[in-house]
Amino acid sequence: MEILPGLSDYKEIVGKKYIEQLYHLASFTKGKKVIMVNSTRTGGGVAEILHRLIPLINELGIECHWKIINGDNGFFKITKNIHNALQGNRICFSREELEYYLEINRKNSKDIDLDADIVVIHDPQPLPIINFYNSQNAKWVWRCHIDLSKPDLALWKHLRNYINQYDASIFSISKFSRKLPHRQFLILPSIDPLSDKNKDLSQEKISEVLESFNIKNDRPIILQVSRFDRFKDPAGVIEAYRLVKKEINCQLILAGGVASDDPEGLEVLEEVRTAAGSDPDIHILLLEPDSNIEINALQRAADVVIQKSLKEGFGLVVSEALWKEKPVVGGAVGGITTQIKNYHNGFLVYSIEGAAYRIRYLLNRPHMAKIMGRHAKMFAHENFLITRHLRDYLSLFIILYSGNKNIIHA
């Protein structure tokens, strides 16, 4: 079992003064109780962030708990469709579906005690739960991790009735924000540089992991790590790989898992296997939720990391690869555009052909890829580490309780 690091363990990465500043910020809301709510403990970036972030908030003297809502397959099918519709798909919801979505949240409200000073609700699944609590004594925040730049307007109008009840909303980038009656904040997600997924690994360990998957490191490796989700465009990645393969003898790894709140995952996995056919150089890996060392090793072994998403709230795997000094070829969508600076630490692409062109560019210019990789790690260090994420949440807590006071002194 992985042992979680404490705040002092980050001093070598961000410096002693940074950690002291975190304790100073925490002192303004020390003793407050915070509850984070989402729909799964495993699978996906939200669960991964909360797993690392919550213990650190507690270490700073702010009581923080993590609650999970429960639902059946019918509920999660509806919420997956809500997720897809908020990211731009046109989906019609029946009155019965929307009532069932609300009903499951009502049932959860009977089992989940959300008596706290600050309640942070993550994403659409538990969004309506605010309906069933007296929220006057707490500050309620909706934390949206998905791309809301072009939502289905009929669904958005319905969900806004719930969102309007919150005291604040958090988005990952500015273009995801919408017109709302309360304050909105921008907080970038983060990675933990000391986690099993991101810590340094020996070459021996990397080779051991590759061998366990029957992958030989004798030719260039193109890698995409993601849930098996159509918005991650794994079929498009396979097509880009085949274009590259015409000129460079390479191999492709598609590695990922399925989340418990995503009923489409296994269906998409089968589509990917069909698209891959019998090509022995396409390795499709269905990983367990705790396969952090394996993902770490695969990212370090890769020559090029790709994240060809069609829609993306953020895409933590991009920051993970940047931290490992890998230039990333990413779809020019959502939070990926915040992480990749074109021609500096990777390339933003708009098509399958564009992805193939940039992959070839990096494989044919290893010296340039190495320079971009150094830029990548520096950029991740400055912007996407968990210590920065922690600082942002501490600042949010202060703002929620400061009223109209000037809090710059903090």
C-alpha positions as CSV (number, residue, x, y, z in Angstrom):
1,M,0.0,0.0,0.0
2,E,1.3,3.4,-1.0
3,I,2.4,5.6,2.0
4,L,1.2,9.2,1.4
5,P,3.8,11.9,1.8
6,G,3.5,14.7,4.3
7,L,4.0,18.4,3.6
8,S,7.6,18.4,4.8
9,D,8.4,15.9,2.0
10,Y,7.7,18.6,-0.6
11,K,10.3,21.0,0.7
12,E,13.0,19.6,-1.7
13,I,10.7,20.3,-4.7
14,V,9.1,23.7,-3.9
15,G,11.3,25.0,-1.1
16,K,10.9,25.5,2.7
17,K,9.4,29.0,2.3
18,Y,6.5,27.7,0.1
19,I,5.5,25.2,2.7
20,E,5.6,27.9,5.4
21,Q,3.3,30.0,3.3
22,L,0.8,27.2,3.1
23,Y,0.7,27.0,6.9
24,H,0.3,30.7,7.1
25,L,-2.7,30.7,4.6
26,A,-4.2,27.7,6.5
27,S,-4.1,29.7,9.8
28,F,-6.9,32.0,8.5
29,T,-9.4,29.2,8.4
30,K,-7.9,26.7,10.8
31,G,-10.6,24.8,12.7
32,K,-13.1,25.0,9.8
33,K,-14.6,21.7,8.6
34,V,-14.6,21.0,4.9
35,I,-16.4,18.1,3.0
36,M,-15.6,17.1,-0.5
37,V,-18.2,15.1,-2.4
38,N,-17.9,13.2,-5.7
39,S,-19.2,9.9,-7.2
40,T,-16.2,7.5,-7.1
41,R,-13.1,6.8,-5.1
42,T,-11.2,5.2,-8.0
43,G,-10.8,5.9,-11.7
44,G,-10.4,9.3,-13.2
45,G,-8.6,12.5,-12.3
46,V,-11.0,13.8,-9.7
47,A,-10.7,10.8,-7.4
48,E,-6.9,10.9,-7.8
49,I,-6.7,14.5,-6.9
50,L,-8.9,14.1,-3.8
51,H,-7.0,11.1,-2.6
52,R,-3.8,13.2,-2.4
53,L,-5.2,16.6,-1.5
54,I,-7.5,15.9,1.4
55,P,-4.8,14.4,3.7
56,L,-2.7,17.6,3.1
57,I,-5.6,19.9,4.0
58,N,-6.0,17.9,7.2
59,E,-2.3,18.2,8.0
60,L,-2.7,22.0,7.8
61,G,-5.2,21.9,10.6
62,I,-8.4,22.2,8.5
63,E,-10.7,19.2,9.1
64,C,-11.5,17.8,5.7
65,H,-13.6,14.7,4.8
66,W,-14.4,12.9,1.5
67,K,-17.9,11.6,0.9
68,I,-19.1,9.5,-2.1
69,I,-22.6,9.4,-3.5
70,N,-24.0,6.0,-4.5
71,G,-26.0,5.1,-7.6
72,D,-27.1,2.2,-9.8
73,N,-26.3,1.6,-13.4
74,G,-29.3,3.6,-14.5
75,F,-28.2,6.6,-12.5
76,F,-24.7,6.5,-13.9
77,K,-25.9,6.1,-17.4
78,I,-27.9,9.2,-17.0
79,T,-25.0,11.1,-15.5
80,K,-22.7,9.9,-18.2
81,N,-25.1,11.3,-20.8
82,I,-25.2,14.6,-18.7
83,H,-21.4,14.7,-18.8
84,N,-21.5,14.2,-22.6
85,A,-24.2,16.8,-23.2
86,L,-22.4,19.4,-21.1
87,Q,-19.4,18.8,-23.3
88,G,-21.4,19.5,-26.4
89,N,-23.2,16.4,-27.5
90,R,-26.9,16.9,-28.3
91,I,-28.8,14.5,-26.1
92,C,-32.5,14.7,-25.2
93,F,-33.4,13.8,-21.6
94,S,-36.8,12.6,-20.6
95,R,-38.6,14.1,-17.6
96,E,-38.4,10.6,-16.0
97,E,-34.6,10.6,-16.4
98,L,-34.1,14.0,-14.8
99,E,-36.5,13.1,-12.0
100,Y,-34.5,9.9,-11.4
101,Y,-31.3,11.9,-11.3
102,L,-32.8,14.1,-8.6
103,E,-34.3,11.2,-6.7
104,I,-30.9,9.3,-6.4
105,N,-29.4,12.5,-5.0
106,R,-32.3,12.8,-2.5
107,K,-31.7,9.2,-1.4
108,N,-28.0,10.0,-0.9
109,S,-28.8,13.0,1.2
110,K,-30.4,10.7,3.8
111,D,-27.2,8.8,4.2
112,I,-24.6,11.5,3.9
113,D,-24.0,14.0,6.7
114,L,-22.9,17.3,5.0
115,D,-22.8,19.4,8.2
116,A,-19.7,21.5,7.6
117,D,-18.4,25.0,7.2
118,I,-17.6,24.5,3.5
119,V,-19.0,21.8,1.2
120,V,-17.4,21.3,-2.2
121,I,-19.5,19.3,-4.7
122,H,-17.5,17.9,-7.6
123,D,-19.0,17.6,-11.1
124,P,-22.6,16.9,-12.2
125,Q,-23.3,13.6,-10.5
126,P,-24.0,15.0,-7.0
127,L,-24.9,18.5,-8.2
128,P,-28.6,18.5,-7.1
129,I,-27.8,17.2,-3.6
130,I,-27.8,20.8,-2.3
131,N,-31.6,20.7,-2.8
132,F,-32.0,18.5,0.3
133,Y,-29.9,20.4,2.9
134,N,-30.3,23.6,4.8
135,S,-27.3,25.3,3.3
136,Q,-27.6,28.6,5.2
137,N,-25.0,27.6,7.8
138,A,-22.4,26.5,5.2
139,K,-20.6,27.8,2.1
140,W,-21.5,25.5,-0.8
141,V,-19.1,25.4,-3.8
142,W,-19.7,23.5,-7.1
143,R,-16.4,22.4,-8.6
144,C,-16.8,21.7,-12.3
145,H,-14.0,19.6,-13.9
146,I,-15.4,19.3,-17.4
147,D,-15.5,21.4,-20.5
148,L,-18.5,23.7,-20.3
149,S,-17.6,25.9,-23.2
150,K,-20.5,24.7,-25.5
151,P,-23.0,22.8,-23.4
152,D,-26.4,21.5,-24.6
153,L,-28.4,24.6,-23.7
154,A,-31.6,22.8,-22.7
155,L,-29.7,20.7,-20.2
156,W,-27.7,23.6,-19.0
157,K,-30.9,25.6,-18.3
158,H,-32.2,22.7,-16.2
159,L,-29.0,22.2,-14.2
160,R,-28.5,26.0,-13.6
161,N,-31.5,25.8,-11.3
162,Y,-29.3,23.7,-8.9
163,I,-26.0,25.6,-9.6
164,N,-27.7,28.9,-8.7
165,Q,-28.2,27.7,-5.2
166,Y,-24.4,27.5,-4.6
167,D,-22.3,30.3,-3.1
168,A,-19.5,29.9,-5.6
169,S,-18.3,27.8,-8.6
170,I,-14.8,26.6,-9.6
171,F,-13.7,26.0,-13.2
172,S,-10.4,24.9,-14.6
173,I,-10.1,27.5,-17.3
174,S,-11.9,30.8,-18.0
175,K,-13.7,29.6,-21.2
176,F,-15.5,27.0,-19.2
177,S,-17.2,29.5,-17.0
178,R,-20.8,30.5,-17.5
179,K,-23.1,33.4,-16.5
180,L,-24.0,32.7,-12.9
181,P,-25.3,34.7,-10.0
182,H,-22.4,33.9,-7.7
183,R,-18.6,34.3,-7.6
184,Q,-16.5,32.1,-9.9
185,F,-13.0,31.0,-9.4
186,L,-10.3,29.4,-11.6
187,I,-8.3,26.6,-10.1
188,L,-6.1,24.4,-12.2
189,P,-6.0,20.7,-11.3
190,S,-2.6,19.2,-10.3
191,I,-0.4,16.2,-10.0
192,D,1.5,14.9,-7.0
193,P,5.2,14.7,-7.9
194,L,5.8,12.3,-4.9
195,S,3.0,9.8,-5.8
196,D,3.8,6.3,-7.2
197,K,2.5,7.6,-10.6
198,N,5.0,10.5,-10.7
199,K,8.1,9.7,-8.5
200,D,11.4,8.8,-10.1
201,L,11.8,5.2,-11.2
202,S,15.0,3.2,-12.0
203,Q,15.6,2.0,-15.5
204,E,15.4,-1.5,-14.1
205,K,11.9,-0.9,-12.9
206,I,10.8,0.6,-16.2
207,S,12.2,-2.4,-18.1
208,E,10.4,-4.8,-15.6
209,V,7.1,-3.2,-16.3
210,L,7.5,-3.3,-20.0
211,E,8.4,-6.9,-19.8
212,S,5.3,-7.7,-17.7
213,F,3.2,-6.4,-20.6
214,N,5.3,-8.2,-23.3
215,I,6.5,-4.9,-24.7
216,K,10.0,-4.6,-26.1
217,N,11.8,-1.3,-26.0
218,D,13.6,-1.9,-29.3
219,R,11.5,0.6,-31.3
220,P,10.0,4.0,-30.7
221,I,7.0,4.0,-28.4
222,I,3.9,6.2,-28.8
223,L,1.7,6.3,-25.7
224,Q,-1.7,7.5,-24.8
225,V,-2.9,7.0,-21.2
226,S,-6.6,7.7,-20.6
227,R,-9.9,6.2,-19.6
228,F,-11.5,4.3,-22.5
229,D,-13.8,7.2,-23.5
230,R,-14.9,8.4,-26.9
231,F,-13.9,12.0,-26.0
232,K,-10.3,10.7,-25.6
233,D,-10.4,9.6,-29.3
234,P,-8.5,6.3,-29.0
235,A,-9.7,5.4,-32.5
236,G,-8.1,8.6,-33.9
237,V,-4.9,7.8,-32.1
238,I,-4.8,4.4,-33.9
239,E,-5.3,6.1,-37.2
240,A,-2.5,8.7,-36.4
241,Y,-0.2,5.8,-35.4
242,R,-0.8,4.0,-38.7
243,L,0.1,7.2,-40.7
244,V,3.4,7.4,-38.7
245,K,4.0,3.7,-39.2
246,K,4.2,4.1,-42.9
247,E,7.5,6.0,-42.4
248,I,8.8,5.0,-39.0
249,N,8.8,1.5,-37.5
250,C,7.1,2.3,-34.2
251,Q,4.6,0.8,-31.7
252,L,1.6,2.2,-30.0
253,I,0.4,1.7,-26.4
254,L,-3.1,2.6,-25.4
255,A,-3.3,2.2,-21.6
256,G,-6.1,3.0,-19.3
257,G,-9.0,1.8,-17.2
258,V,-12.7,2.3,-16.7
259,A,-14.3,4.3,-13.9
260,S,-17.1,2.9,-11.7
261,D,-19.3,5.9,-12.6
262,D,-18.7,5.5,-16.4
263,P,-20.8,2.7,-17.8
264,E,-19.6,3.3,-21.4
265,G,-16.0,2.3,-20.6
266,L,-16.1,-1.3,-21.5
267,E,-18.1,-0.6,-24.6
268,V,-15.5,1.8,-25.9
269,L,-12.7,-0.6,-25.0
270,E,-14.2,-3.2,-27.3
271,E,-14.5,-0.6,-30.1
272,V,-10.8,0.2,-29.6
273,R,-9.8,-3.5,-29.8
274,T,-11.8,-3.8,-33.0
275,A,-10.1,-0.8,-34.5
276,A,-6.6,-2.2,-33.6
277,G,-7.4,-5.5,-35.3
278,S,-4.5,-7.9,-35.3
279,D,-1.7,-5.4,-35.4
280,P,1.0,-6.9,-33.0
281,D,2.5,-3.4,-32.5
282,I,-0.7,-2.0,-30.9
283,H,-0.7,-2.8,-27.2
284,I,-4.1,-2.2,-25.5
285,L,-3.7,-2.4,-21.8
286,L,-6.7,-2.5,-19.4
287,L,-5.2,-1.4,-16.1
288,E,-6.4,-1.8,-12.6
289,P,-7.2,1.5,-10.7
290,D,-4.0,1.2,-8.6
291,S,-1.7,0.7,-11.5
292,N,0.3,3.9,-10.7
293,I,3.8,2.4,-11.0
294,E,2.9,0.8,-14.3
295,I,1.6,4.1,-15.7
296,N,4.7,5.9,-14.4
297,A,7.0,3.4,-16.1
298,L,5.0,3.5,-19.4
299,Q,5.2,7.3,-19.5
300,R,8.9,7.2,-18.8
301,A,9.5,4.6,-21.5
302,A,7.6,6.4,-24.2
303,D,9.3,8.4,-26.9
304,V,6.2,10.5,-27.5
305,V,3.1,10.9,-25.3
306,I,-0.1,11.8,-27.1
307,Q,-3.4,13.0,-25.6
308,K,-5.6,13.4,-28.7
309,S,-8.8,14.4,-26.9
310,L,-11.8,15.8,-28.7
311,K,-13.1,17.4,-25.5
312,E,-11.1,17.7,-22.2
313,G,-11.8,19.3,-18.9
314,F,-8.1,19.3,-18.1
315,G,-6.3,16.0,-18.7
316,L,-3.9,15.2,-15.8
317,V,-2.0,12.7,-17.9
318,V,-0.6,15.7,-19.9
319,S,0.9,17.2,-16.7
320,E,2.2,13.8,-15.7
321,A,4.1,13.4,-18.9
322,L,5.4,16.9,-18.8
323,W,6.8,16.2,-15.3
324,K,8.6,13.2,-16.8
325,E,10.3,15.5,-19.4
326,K,8.2,14.2,-22.3
327,P,7.0,16.5,-25.0
328,V,3.2,15.9,-25.5
329,V,1.2,16.0,-28.7
330,G,-2.3,17.0,-27.5
331,G,-5.7,17.9,-29.0
332,A,-6.1,21.7,-29.0
333,V,-9.1,21.5,-26.7
334,G,-10.1,22.4,-23.1
335,G,-7.5,22.3,-20.4
336,I,-4.9,20.7,-22.7
337,T,-4.3,24.2,-24.2
338,T,-3.3,25.4,-20.7
339,Q,-0.7,22.7,-20.3
340,I,0.9,22.6,-23.7
341,K,2.7,25.7,-25.1
342,N,3.0,25.1,-28.8
343,Y,6.5,24.5,-30.0
344,H,7.8,24.9,-26.4
345,N,6.9,21.8,-24.4
346,G,4.8,20.0,-27.0
347,F,2.4,20.5,-29.9
348,L,-1.3,21.3,-30.1
349,V,-3.1,19.5,-33.0
350,Y,-6.4,19.7,-34.7
351,S,-6.6,16.6,-36.7
352,I,-5.4,13.0,-37.1
353,E,-3.0,14.1,-39.8
354,G,-1.7,16.9,-37.6
355,A,-1.1,14.5,-34.8
356,A,0.8,12.1,-37.1
357,Y,2.9,15.0,-38.5
358,R,4.0,16.1,-35.0
359,I,4.7,12.6,-33.8
360,R,6.9,12.1,-36.8
361,Y,8.6,15.4,-36.1
362,L,9.5,14.4,-32.6
363,L,10.6,10.9,-33.5
364,N,12.8,12.2,-36.2
365,R,14.4,14.9,-34.0
366,P,15.3,13.3,-30.7
367,H,17.6,16.2,-29.8
368,M,14.7,18.7,-30.2
369,A,12.4,16.3,-28.2
370,K,14.9,16.4,-25.4
371,I,15.1,20.2,-25.3
372,M,11.2,20.4,-25.3
373,G,11.2,17.7,-22.5
374,R,13.3,19.9,-20.3
375,H,10.9,22.8,-20.9
376,A,8.0,20.5,-20.1
377,K,9.3,19.6,-16.6
378,M,10.0,23.2,-15.8
379,F,6.5,24.3,-16.9
380,A,4.9,21.5,-14.9
381,H,6.9,22.4,-11.8
382,E,5.8,26.1,-12.0
383,N,2.1,25.4,-12.6
384,F,0.7,22.0,-12.0
385,L,2.0,20.6,-8.7
386,I,-0.3,19.7,-5.8
387,T,1.3,22.3,-3.6
388,R,0.0,25.1,-5.9
389,H,-3.4,23.4,-5.9
390,L,-3.4,23.3,-2.1
391,R,-2.5,27.0,-2.0
392,D,-5.4,27.8,-4.3
393,Y,-7.9,26.0,-2.1
394,L,-6.6,27.7,1.0
395,S,-7.1,31.0,-0.7
396,L,-10.6,30.1,-1.7
397,F,-11.5,29.1,1.9
398,I,-10.2,32.6,3.0
399,I,-12.2,34.4,0.4
400,L,-15.4,32.5,1.2
401,Y,-15.2,33.7,4.8
402,S,-13.7,37.2,4.2
403,G,-16.9,38.8,3.0
404,N,-16.0,42.1,1.4
405,K,-12.7,42.4,3.3
406,N,-9.5,43.0,1.5
407,I,-7.5,39.8,2.0
408,I,-4.3,40.7,0.1
409,H,-2.4,40.8,3.5
410,A,-2.9,37.0,3.7
